[in-house]
Amino acid sequence: MRLVNRTFDEIEVGQSAELSRLIKPDDLYGFASVSGNFNPMHLPNEDGNGDGKAESVAPGMFVASLVSAVLGTILPGPGTLYRKQTLEFHERAHAGETLRCTVTVMTKEPDGAVTLRTEIRREGDDALVVSGEARVIAPRKKFDRDNIEVPGLVVQRHRHFEALLERAKPLPALPTAVVCPTDPNSLGGAILAAREGLIVPILIGDPERINATAANMDADISGFGLLPAENDLAAATTACDLVHEGRAAAVMKGHLHTDDLLKPMLDKTRGLRDGRRFTHVFVMDVPGQPEPVMVTDAAINIAPDLATKMDIVQNAIDLALSLGMEPRVGVLSAVETVNPAIQSSIDAALLSKMADRGQIRGGLVEGPLAMDNAVDLGAARTKGLKGGVAGRANVLVVPGLDAGNMLAKQLAFISHAEGAGLVLGARVPVILNSRSDSAMSRLASCAVAALHHAARSHG
């Protein structure tokens, strides 16, 4: 960014400067975080006055800060110091609107003070939003630099999950077998999803423990189905039976080991096999990314062979399509070239060719790709990689469970992502939450399951 000021000697009465800015929802969150003003009227997803709508009103001082931006960067520019500012607010500005701030020099005084008329108008209808006067001390020394850098800010909100929840809420609530919800996290997640209209829980397990957990949470579960089971394995088997009977359209993991949950589902006679291998997908909402990012497989297949990876890719593509995404699958390896000594690079190349030949359908598949050139266009161009996936991948297929688990947790704990977990390849979606999942992650997992079920139901 280049900044050039106008010194006191260069300033003339009548000179003016202007700056336009689009108000984005993230701007309002950022201002709330920095200023400490958490008035719900100014938060994009909050109902500030009880009318059931999010007002997204830009705070007055945020709007007025546009005046400071013009004074500090254009006229007079770098070196300017405020002495006084008057403000009169005429209209409210909202997220999604573009404001134009104009300052005009009114007077100059021998002591270096400059008075400027300031106004902010809304582009489109030219409505006057703010008017006032600024009195500043203008700089005496010339400033002209083009190496000014300001670090970018990433607002840690999960707008992709918010959008998925909004898409899932109009769908019929999904009858869901919740297996062993005997701790506050798993039972609380089911209750929260039911409250949001995403699922209708059918609780399976030890009734005494489930009721005791609900009582400790001061939660009312009298409206849910409650089926007894002697142990974890019996509870998981009951969930499979409910699916076969058409009483459950999804299964949710409670307080039991994943192996115990999946074992009855893999049974050849009473299980839920659907022709493909069971695979796991993390749908990650990474702050700053333009769309959700999928990581697969990070929870079930430890060291998948080529046939298993084919199902991993196809299951992920199907889920991406269910969520309205355009699947761009990057098959990851340590390098972006085929190396006979690195099996993951060979598998990636074969998967890419299988997609070219129609053995994998519904999305673009490219590999091998290293992590950097899978998700960063600059890195992809540096390596001379072309095509629709390199630098733009939204489905990341990892070589094995170790790599997938590490990648997902790095995104969660370093990049502040939220993750929704789902097992695919069964007759119904299997919601796989962990004990450390937040409320948003649990809701998002149910929303993803509901959207995937709806898409499969409609072919």
N, C-alpha and C positions, 0 to 999 in steps of 0.2 A: 504494500500500500504506500502510495506517495502522498505526502502532506506538505503543502506550501501555505504559509500564512501571509497576511497583509499587515505590514507594520503600521504603527500609528501615522507615520508620515505618508503612507500609501493610501490610507483610508480617506474617502471623500463622502460628504453628505449625499445621500441618495443611492449609494451603492447597495446592492442586495445580493443575497445568496439563498439557495434553497436545497432541500434534501428530502427525498421521498423514501418511505419505508413501509413494507407490508407487515402488518401485525400478525404474527404466527402464534398458535397455541403454546408452543414451547417458550416463546418470549414471556408469556404471562406466568408460566411455571417458574422460569428463571428469575423474573422480577420478584415473585413471591418468596423464593428461596433466599435471594440476596437481601431483600428489604425486611423480611419477616412479616409482611402483610398477607395474611392467609384468609382474607375476606372471601367467602365462597362466591360472591358476585364476580370475582376476578379470576376464578379457576374454571377452565374450559369444560370440565365434566361434572361440575357441582351445581346444584340448584340453590341459588343464593336467596331467593325470596319466596320459596314455597309454591311456585306455580308449576312445578314438574319439569321445568326446562333449565338448561344451562345457559346463563346469561352471557358469559365470556366478555364481560365489560373490562376494557383496558383500564388499569388504575390511572387516576389523574396525573400522578407524579411520573408514571411511566411515559404517558403521552408527552408531558412537559419536558421529559429528558431529551426529546428530539430537538428542542431549542438548544440545549447544552451541546448536543452533537454538532449542530451547525456552527455555533459560536466557537467550539473548541477545535474544529477541523477545517473550517472554510473561511468564515468571516467573523472576527479577525483571524482565527485559526490558532495553531500551536503557540503557546505562551500566553494565551488569554486567561485572565482571572476575573471571576464574578465579583461584583460589588452588590448588586441588587437585582431582583426579578419580581415583577408583578404578573399575576395570572388571573384570568377570568375564564371560566369554563362555560361554554355555550351548548355543546352537544356531547354525547357519549360516543366513544370509539369502541369497536369490538374486534375480536379476532377475525381475521379474514379480510379486513378493510385496509386500504392503503392511505396513509396520511402524508401530506406534503407540508413541510415546515419552511417558512420564509422569514428571513430577518432583513431589515432595511435600516441603514444608518440614518439617524435623525440629527444628532449633534456630536461635535467634538469639543473637548475642553483642554486647555493648556496643560493640565496635570496628567494627561494621558487617558482620561476617562472618555468613553464613547457610549452614547445611548442609542439603542436600536429598538425599533418596533418589531415585535415578534408575533407571528400568528401561525396556527396550524389548521389546515383545511383537509377535509376528506375528499379524496379524488373520486370522481364519478359524478357526485352532485355538487361539489365545491362548497359543501356546508362548512361554516366556520365552527371549529371545535374548541380552540383555545386562542385567546388573544392576550397581549400584555406588552410590557416594556422590559428591556434588559439594560443594566448599566454595568459595564465591564472596564477593566484596565487593559488597553490594547498593548500588544508586544512592541518593543522598540527594536529588537534584533530580528533579522531575517531568518526564517526557518524553511529549509527545502531539502527533504529527505525522502527516499523511496524504499527504505528498508525497514519500515515500521511493521512489526508483526505482533499480532494479538492472538494468544492461544484460543482455539475454538472450544466451545462448551457443548457438552452432550447432556441433554436433560434425561435423567434416569426415569422416564415414564414408559409404560408398556402399551403403547397405542395400538400395536398389532393385536395383542390379546384383547384389548378393549373392543376393537372392531370385530374380532371373532365372536366375542360374547354377544354383541349386538346382532350379529347374523344368526346366532343360534337361538336366541330367546324366542323368536316367533315360532320355532319348531315345536311340535308336540314333545312334552317331557319324556325322556327316554327311560323306560322301565329298566332298572339297573340292579343286578345282584351284587350287593356289597358284602365281600367275604371277610368275616372276622373283624368287624369294626369295634374292637374292644379297647381302643385307646383314644384320647381326645383328638389327636390329629386326624385319624381315619374317619372317626364318627363325625367330627366337626366338619370335615370336607364334604361328606355326604349330606349333612344337614344344610350347609351353605349352598351347595349346588341345587338342592331341592327348593330352598328358599328363593333362589334365582330362577326357578322354573325350568332348569336344565334336565333334571332327572327325577324319577320317582323311585326312591330307594326301597329295596327289599333286603333287610338286614339278615345275615346268616351267621350263626355262631352260638356261643354260650349265652343264653338269654340273661342269666344273672349278671355276667360281666358286662354285657352291653347295656343293660338297664342301670347298673351301678355307674358306668362311665357317663351315661346321659344324666344321671342324678348329680354327679359331681360337677358336670358342666351346666347344671340348671337348664337342661334342654328337654323339650317335649318331643318324644319320638312316637307318641301314641298313634299318629296318623300313618306310620310306616308299617309295612309288613315285617314280621319277625319270625324267622324259621330257626328251630333249634338244630344244632349239630354237635356231635360228641367231641370232635377235634378239628384241627385245621384242614386235614385232608378230606374229612367228611363234608366240611363246609364248602370246599372248592368243588367237590363232586356234586353237591346239591345245586350249586350255581350252574354247572353244566346241564343238570337235569332241567332247571328252569328255562334255560335257553332252548333245549329240545322241545319243551312243552309250549314254547312260544310266550312264556310269561316274562321273560327277560330279554332285552335287546342289547344289553351291554353287561360287562362284568367289571367291578372295581375292586382293586386290591385294598385290603384292610391291614390289620396288624398280624401279618404272617410272612414267612419267607416266600420269595418269588418262586422258588422251585416247588414248594408245596402248592402254590396257586396253580402253576402251569401243569403239574404232573397229571391230574385228571383230564385236563384239556387235550393232552397229547395221546390219551388212550384211543386205540383204534376203533373201539366199538362205542363207548359212551362219551368220547371226547368231542372236541370242537374243531378238528382238522377241516380245512377247506381247500385242500389241494396244494397249497404252498407252505413253505416252512414258516414257523413263527418268527417274526422279526420285530425289533423294537425301534421306534422313532422318537427322538426328542424334537419337538417343535419349539424353537427358541425365539423369544422376543428380545433381540439385542438392541439396547438403546443406540440410536444413531444409524441403524440399518434401515433401508427403505422398505423392507418386507421381512416376514419371518424367515428364519434359517433353520433347516432341518439337519439333524445329525443322526446317522444310522450306520451300524447297529452298535449301541453302547450299553446293552444290558442283557442280551440273551446269547447270541452266537459268539463264542470266545474266539475261535480262529476259523472263520468261515472259508469253505472252499469256493471254487468258481460257481458251482450250481447254487450254493446258498447265497452267494453275493448277487446272483441274478434275481433271486426272489427278494432280497433286501432292496435292490434297486427298484424292481417293479412295484413292491408294496409302497415304497416311499413316493413313487410317481403317482400312484393311485390316490394316496392321501393328499398329496399336494393339489391334485385336480379337485378333490372334494372340498378343499379350502379355497378354491378359486385362484390358485396360483398357477403360473406358467412354469412347469418343472424344468429347471436347468441343473442337471446332475453333474457334479464334479466328483470323479472317483479319485480319491487321494492316495498319494504315495509320497515317499521322501523326495522324489525327483519328478520332473515333467517329461522325461524321456524314458523309453523302454529300456530297462537294464536287466539282462538275463539273470543277474545275481540278486535282484530284488523281486521276489514273487509278486508283491502287491502291484508293481508297475506292469507286469505281464498280465495279471488279472484285469487291471484297469483298461489296458489296451483291448483286451478281448471283450470286455463289457461294452466298450465304446463301439466296437465293430458289430457286436450282437444287436445293438440299438440301430445301427445303420441298416442291418439286414432284417429288421422287423421282429427280432426275437424278444426285444424289450420295446414296449410301446407306450406312447402317450407323452413323451418328453424328450428333450435333448440330453444326450449322455456323452461326456468327454472324459478321457483319462489316458495316461496318468496325468494328474495335476498335483503340484505341490500346494501347500496351504496358501501361500502368498499369491500365486498366480491364479488360484481358484476364485479368490474373493476380491482381489484388487486389480483394477484395469491397468493401472500404471505398471504393476509388476508383470502382468500378462504381456503388455506391449513390449516391455524391456526384453522379455524372453522370446519375442516374435510370435506369440501364440495368438491365433485368430479363431473365429467361430463364435457361436452364440452362448457358450458357457464360460470360457476362460475369462476370469475377472468379474464374472456376474453370477456365479453359482449360488443357488439358493437351497440345494440339497447336497450335503456333503457325506459321501460314502467313505467310511474309514476302513483301514485294512483289517482291524480286529477290535475286540472289545476294549482292550487296554487303551488304544489310541482314542476310541470313541468316548470312553468314560472320562479320560483326561481332558479331551477337547470340550465336552459338555460342561464339565466342572470349571474349566478355565473361563468359559463364557459366563458362567453363573457367578463365580466368585471374584473374577478380575474385571470382566466387562459388565457386571451387574445385570446379566440377562435373567429372564424368567423362563422356565422350561415346562412344557406340557409333555407328559409321557404316555405313549400308547403302544400296545402290542397289536400287530397286524398279522394276517394270515389265518386267523380263527374265523368262525362263522359270524362272530360279533366283535365289536371293538372291546379291547381289554384295557381298562384305565389303570396305569401303573404309576402310582405316586410313591414318593419316598417320604420318610419321616421329617426331613428338613424342608419339604416343599412349603412355600408360602400359600396363603389363601388364594392369591391370584393364579398361581400355578395349578392348584387343584380345580379351580373354576375353569381355567383354560383347558385342562385335560378333558373335563366333561363337555365343554363346548366343542372341542375337536372331535370327540367321540360322536356327539350328536350330529355334527355336520357330515362326518364320514358315513354314519349310518343312513342319513337322509340321502346322500349321494348314491350309495349302494342300492338303496330301496328303489331309486328312480333309474337304476341302470347306468 
